[in-house]
Every structure is written in structure tokens, then in C-alpha cells.
Amino acid sequence: MSTKHSNNAGKFLQDKEMVKWHDQTLWMVRAKRDNMSRQLPEWERLRDMASAIKMYSNSHLDLLLQEFEKNALANGAQVYWAKDADEYCSIVYNILHAHGVKHFIKSKSMLAEECGLNEFLEEKGVEVVESDLGERILQLMHKRPSHIVMPAIHIKKEEIGELFVKEMGTEPGNNDQTYLTHAARKNLRRKFIEAEAAMTGANFAVASTGECVVCTNEGNADMGTSQPKLQITAFGMEKIVPDRESLGVFTRLLARSGTGQPVTTYTSHYRKPRHGGELHIIIVDNGRSKILADKEHVKTLNCLRCGACMNTCPVYRRSGGYSYTYFIPGPIGINLGMLKAPLHYFDNVSACSLCYSCQNVCPAKVDLADQIYRWRQKLDGLSVASSSKKLMSGGMKTLMEHPHLFNLALRNAPVVNGMPKWLVYSSLNDWGKDHDMPQFAKESFNEMWKKNKVK
């Protein structure tokens, strides 16, 4: 049975050069991550600590979030609670509307993507400008991110060059990366100056100090918040960490895992409003409390959004972010999509080889592959399991439970090697629709073992 993912992946695979480049580039980032991890003898200890801190934080969310609110209020910030995406978007708009804001600049935020903030504000007449370069490129192209850390990883520089000619008046045919970056910087500088309010997400929120921490490589979050006096910060409630000591564990893991750097270029702490300004902090649920109650999938809340699982995933690397139907692709996106709406996003569950590479590199030890396996076992109960896969699985079960039948099949399997291709790849062979059939060995392992074993 074809799925949306397999159909979308088929389109991506048509551009062989892009597939090769996408695969190699992301694997290079994975290799950098490995190099960084080997330089820290305590790497696995840090992962254990990160997982333990996350599990503690998630099981004490009520206390830690109240502690955060108390300290944030004492710092002079204003704190809001949003139960869902609609409430989050409305709170942001109400703050902007009360201050007469028409020009709004924001740094990269997966929470804003999750809740559809940009579209909501634009419908209300507010100009929203993404300040992260990758996000800005995609905004001008009217496309969504294909990676949570490198959102425009799939866009070629030639496409960006053509876009900038149209949007920024750059030289036609000049696709030099440095030139294009300077052009974007010049264009964004004007947007920074025009902005009447700025917004950031938060990689972490520290309960003991009431501060929000943003980790970036471009510094655009700082640029945005340095000019307008009205600042908004929003984060999903699972971003809470108990104290700065705990924060140190995560900052040592985050960049090393996601981009292969010792630390992000900028790690900014937002604690108090600027002199004469305002700081508004929004804490968002939007389904997180529901995940908290799900014992089989609660570790999804451990996710740091570093993107390491995508960089290592053989399926994501070779199928691209747009092949997934949930807005977050890759292994973590498969699980988050199923938690959000399983009947809508179940097709992504098949986009996994269960190689466990994602689970092995996750800095906070999210059991990504285990969870995907559990979702696969639930597909039949959701009435969305592939009928052909069920038939094949049933046939294999019968074969495995009857040794004589199994050995008979092994002895006769090589016959397929000499059969006409049109007969092997017929409509009856679902496996052959998406895979090349293997060449069966003339002698099975069973036969080899029986013949050569020492008595």
C-alpha cells in the first residue's frame, strides 16, 4: 500500500543529485557530532544526566512552572498560560494589538510553526518577518522548513540567488554565498529597525531564575530584541529545567549533537525587560500535558529539538523533509505526529528502518525507535494497517511455525533467480513494487550449517 510519505519520497528521489547531496551533507553533520562526542570522556554520562533531569522536570512540571512564574514576575516580566495553539496565537496578537504593533520581527521558533502563529498574525494585518536566514528564505518562498535546525537545507544557492534578485535587487547570476548573506543581512537590518516588537522562542526556561535561554548561531534573536522595547518570549512547557546547573548539562549536549559544534555561537539569557520596556512570557501546553500522561510515549517530552535524529536517519536523509506529512520530519516528527493525530499522520510510521540510529544518538535518550515500533503495533487497532503487509506477515508466521515448510521454501527459493522479471515483479509481489528482489543463495545457511557442523 503506497502512503503519502512514499509518494512524496518518490518525487524527491527523482532529483538524484539533490538526494546525494542531501544524504552526504547530513551525514557529514552526523560525523561531526561523533567527533565531538569522542572528545568528551563523560559524553554518555552527560546523556544519562540529561535524560534523568528531563524525566525529573516532566514529573515535577507543576512545581517547576510555578517556580518559574514566581521568579519571572519578580524579574518584572509578565507571564501568560496558553492551553492550546488558538490561545497562544490570541495572546500574542492581543499584546501586539494593545501596543499598536504593525511590524513584528521574530527569531526561529518551532512552537510558532506548530501553532501557525505567522499565518494568524498576517490575517490580522501584522507584518511578520523571520530573522533567521534559513527561515527568512523559506518565508519569502512561501515554504515550510524541512529540518528543525537547518530549515533550508534542501534549497540550492542558485534558487536563493534567483529569489534575492526578485526580493532584494541583488545581481542576477551572482550566487556567491558570502554575497547573498550580506544582501540578506542588509535587507534584514532595515526590518530590525522598523520592528515595533520582537519575539523569540526558548530552548530552555530556568525555574530557579525565571529566565529564558535562546541558543543560536546567527545572533538574530539578540538583534531583534535589542531595538524594540516590547519583547515576547514563548515556550512549550516541557522546556523547563530546574536550575542553571541543569542547564549546563543541556548546553554541553545541544550544539555538539545538532551541528557538531562545542557550543552555539550565541547563548542568550532573557531575564528582565529592557529599561522602559516590557517582557511578556507565554507558557504553552498544546497537547503536552496529554503526552505527559502517556507512559509509553512520555519520553518524547525529553526532546531538545537538536535535529540529531534527522541527521543520522537513513530514511530522512534519502527522502527529504517534505516527504513527511507532519510539520516536523524525521524520527521525532513521526512520534510527535502520531501523538497529535494518529489517523492523520500514520503514514509516516512506515518511514523507518528500525535501525535504531536515532535512538543511539539522541542526547536526552528519547526512545525514538522503540516508540515507532509501538506505533506500528497499534496500526491494526486504528484500522489503518496495510492489508498486504498483514497478509505477508501472516504468511511468514505460518512459515516460521512449521519447520518442514520453512526448509522446503529455502530449498526452492533459488528457483526465483531464473524466473522472468515480468513474472517476479508482478502485481502479486508487493515487496517488488518498492524494492529490488535479492538473489537467493544456492545453498541456505541451514544446509551449510548441517553439512559443516562438528559432531
N, C-alpha and C positions, 0 to 999 in steps of 0.2 A: 504494500500500500504506500503510495507516494504521500509525503507530507509537505506542508508549506516549507519547512526547513530544507528538505531535499530538493524541492523545486527551485527555491531561491539559491541554494548552493550550486545547482546546475548552471544557473545564469552566471554566477561568479566564476565558475571554473572555465567558462568559455574564453576568458582572457588569461591565457597560460602564463604570460609574462608577469601579470599582476599577482597571480596566485603564487608564483615562485618568489617574487619579491616580498609579498606579504608574509609568507611562510618563513623565509630566511631572516627577515628583519625582526620579527617577533621572537624567533629562536635565538637571535643574537642577544636580545634583551634578557631572555631566559639564561643564556650563558653568562652574561654579566652578573645576574643575580647569584648564580652558582659560585662565581669567582669571589663575590663579596661575602657570601656565607662561609666560604672556606677560610677567609681571613679572620673570622671570629671563632675562637675555640668554644665560646659559650653560646653559639648560634642555636643549637637545639634546646638549650636551657632557656634562652630568650623566648623561643616559640612556646615552650611549656608554660612559661610565666604569662605570656600574652593570652594564651587560652584560659588559664586559671583566672586571671584578672577579669577577662571578659565574662566568664561564667559567674564570677562573683558579682560583677557590676549588673549583669542582667537579672540575677536573682535578688538584687537589692535596689532595683530601679526606683522604687517608690521613695526610699530614703535618700538615695544619691541625687535624684532630680529635685527633691525638696531642698536639700542642702545647697545644690547649685542655685536654685531660685533665690534662696535667702541671701547667699553671698553676692549674686548678681545685682539684686535690689540694693544691697548695701553699697555696691560699687557705683550706683547711680544709673544702672540700666533699667529698662522696662521689660518685663517678661510676660510672654503670652503662651497659651497652650492651645494646640490645634489637634482636634481628634481625627481629621481626615484632610484630603487634598483640597476640598472646597473651602474648608475653614481656614486652612493655611493661606490659600490664594486671597481669600477675602480679607484676612488680617493684613497682609502685605499691601493690598490695594487701599484699605481704609487708612493705613498710616500715610501712604503716598498722597491720597486724596486730601487728607486733613492738612497737609503741608503744601498743597497746590503743585505737586511734582508732575512734570510732563516729560522730563528727560532722566532716565534711570539707568545706571550702569551697574552691572553685576559681574562677579567673577564666577568661574566654573562651579556648578552645583548639580550633582546628580539628584538631589532631593527636588530641585526646581524642575528638572526633566521629568522626574517621577510624577510630579503633581501638575504638570502643564502650566507652570506659572507664566512663562513668556506669552503664550497664546492668550491667556486670561487677561493679562495686563494690556496687551496690544488691542484687544477688543474693547477695552475701557478707555482707549485713547492715550495710553502711556507708551512712549518710545523706550524700548528695552534694548540695550547694547551689551553684547557679550564681550568681555575684555580679554579673556583667554584667547590666544591666537587661533588655536585649532577650533574652538567653539565659534569664534567670530567668522572664520572661513565658512563653517557649516551653516551659520545663521544667514550669511549672505547667499549661500547656495540653496537655502531652504531644505537642508538635510539634517538628519539626526546623527548623533555620534555613533561610531561603530566600535568604539573601545572606551572604557571608562577613564583611562588615564591619558591615552593618546587618541583623542576623539576623531582626528582627521587623518589617521594613519593610512587610510585607503585612498587618499586624494593625491594625485600626482602633481608635481610642481608646475607642469605645463597647464593643468587645469586651473591652478591657483593664479598663474600668470595671466591667463585669459580673464579670470574673474576680476583681478585687480585693475586691468585695463579699463573694464567697464565701471567698476565701483570707485576706483581711486585715481584713475587717469595715469597709470604707470606706462612705461614704454612698451609698445607691442613687441612681443618676441623676447623680451628680457625676462628670463625665468630663473635668474640667479637668486639663490635662497637668501643671501645677505641683503640684496637689493629689495626683494619682496618683503623681508622682515622689517626693514627700515621704513618702507612705504606704509606698512600696516601700523607701525609704531607712530608715525606722523599722523595718520588718519585717526588713530585711537586717542592721541593726545588731545585733539580737539573735542572728542567725545567726553573725555575725562573733565575737561574744563567746563563744558556745557552742563554736565550732570548736576542735578539738584539733590540727588540721593544715591547712595551706593549700597550694594548688598554683597555679602559673602555667605558661603556655606560654612561648615566647620568639620574638620577632620576629627577633632576631639573637643569635648567640653569637660572642663575640670571642676568637679564638685566642690572641692575644698577651697577654691579661689573664685568661682563664679566667672571664669574666663573661657573664651572660645579660642581654639587654636586652628590656624589655617596653614597648610603646607603646600607651597607652590614652587615652581621653577622660574616663572616669568616676573613675579613681583607685581602683577596687575591687580591683585587683591589690595595690596598696600597703596598702589596708585589711586585706585577707586576710592578708598576710604580716607585718603589724605586731603582731598579737595572739598567735597560737600560735607556739611556738618551733620547731616542726617544719615545715620548708618543702621542697616538692618542685617542681622545675622540669624540664620535659621539652620536647625539640625534635627535629624531623626533622633529619637530619644535613646537609641542604642549607642550613640556616640559618647555617652557619658563615661568618664574614667574617675576613679576616686580621688586621686591627688597627682601632684607633679612627678612624684617618684614613679608612679604607674605610667604616666605619660612618657617618661624617659624610655621605658621598655618598648613602647609602640613606635616612637620616633627613630629608634635604632633599627627597627624592622621594616618600617613602611617603605622608605625610598630604596633600600637595599633589595627588597622583594619586588617592587614595582618597576623600577627603572635601572637598577644596578648601580645606584649612587650611594655613598656613605650617608648622605642626608640631603633633603631637599634644599634648594638654593635659599629659599625663604621659609622660615617657620615663625609665623606671626601670632602674637597673643593679643587678643582684643578683650579688654577688661573693663575699661571705663569710657564714657562718652568723651568726645573732644571738648575742649573748653568752649562753652557756649553752644554745644551741640547736643545731640540725642543718640543713644544707642538702644535699639529695640531688638530683643532676642526672642525668637519663636521656637518652641519645642514641639516637635511634630510626632504624632503616633502613626496614623495612616496604615493601620494593619499590623504594626509591630507588636502590640500587646497580644494580638491573636497568635502570632508566631511564638511569643513567649510561652504561651500555654500549650504549644505543640511539642511534646517531649521528643518526638522523632526528628524534628527539624529545627529545634531551638538554637542549635549551634550556627545556623545561618546568621544570627544576630552578632556573631563574633567577627564577621567580615569587616576588614579595614578599607575595602574598595581600592586595593593596591593594583589589581589587574594581573597579578602573577599567574592566576589560574588560566587566564586567557592566553598569556604569552607562551605557556607550555602546552596548551591543549592542541593535540594534532588535528582535531576536527575544526576548531575555531580558526586555527592558522591557515587551513586549506579551504575554508568555506566563507570566511569573512563575517563581519559583524551583522551585516544586513540580512544574512540568511536566517537569523533568529527572529522570531516574531515578538518577543518581549524586548522592551527598550534597552535592557541590559543584556548583552550577549554572553556567550561562553558558559562555563560550568556554574558560576554563581548565578548567572541570569536564568539558567534552566530551573534552578531551585527556587529562586525568587518569583519567577513567573508562575510556577506551579502553586506556590503558596498564595499568590494573588488571585489566580483564576484558572484552576486546573483544566477545565473544559475548553478554555480558550487557548491555553499555551501548551497543551500536552504534546503537540508535535515536536517540540524542542527536545523532549526527553530521549528521543532516538539519536540525537546529535552527540553521542558519547560512545567511546570505545571501551569504557570502563578500564582504562589503562592506569588509573589512579595517580597520574602525574600531578593533576590539580591538587589533590588532597595532600600529596607529598611536599608540595612547595608552599602551601598556604601558611603565611606567617602566624596566624592565630588558630591554626589547626581546625578549620572548618571541615567537617567530614563530607566534603562535596560529593565524591563518587559514591559513598555509602548512601547518601540521600537520593541521588539519582537512581540508584539500584532500587531503593524502596519505592520510589515513584513508579518505576516500571512494573513493580508487582501490583500496584494499585490500578493500573490502566484498565484491566479487565473489569474490575469493580465499578469503574467510571463509565463502562460501556464504550470505550474508545480504543481498545486493544485491536491490533491488526489481525483480521481473521486468518490471513495467510500465514502470519507468524505463529498464531495459535495452532494451526494445522501442522506446520513444520515441527513445532515444539512437541506436539502430541506424538507425531511420528518418531521423533528422536527418543522420546520417553519409552515408547514401545520397543524400539530397537535396543536401547540400553538395558532394559529389564529382561531381555531374552538373549543370553549369550550365543546360542546357536545361530539365531537370526543375525546377530551383530557380526559374527565371524563369517557367515555366508556373504553378507554385504561387503565386508572387507575384501574377501577373495575375488568378488566380482566387480569391485569398484573400478579397476583399471580398464575395463571394457569401455567406459565412458571416454577415455582418452582418444580412442579411434573412431568415435561416432561423428557424423557430420555436424558442423557448427550450428546449422539451422535447426537441427533436432535437439541439440544440447540446450541452446538458448531459445527455447520455445516458450509459449505463454504459460506452460506448466511450471517453469523454473523461475520462481520469484527471486531467488538468490541471484540468478544470472542477469536480472534486469539492471542491477546496480553494481555487480561485481564480476570480475573475470573468474572463471572456474579454475580450481587448482588442477595440476597434473597429479593423478593418483600414482603412488609408488607401486611398482610391480610386486614388491614384497612388503607386506604390512609389518609394523613393529611387533605385533603379536607373533607372527610367523617367525620373524627374525629372532625374537627372544626364545621361543620354544626350541628353535634349531641350535642356538648357540649357548644356551644357559649351561652352566656347570652343574652336573648332577652330583 
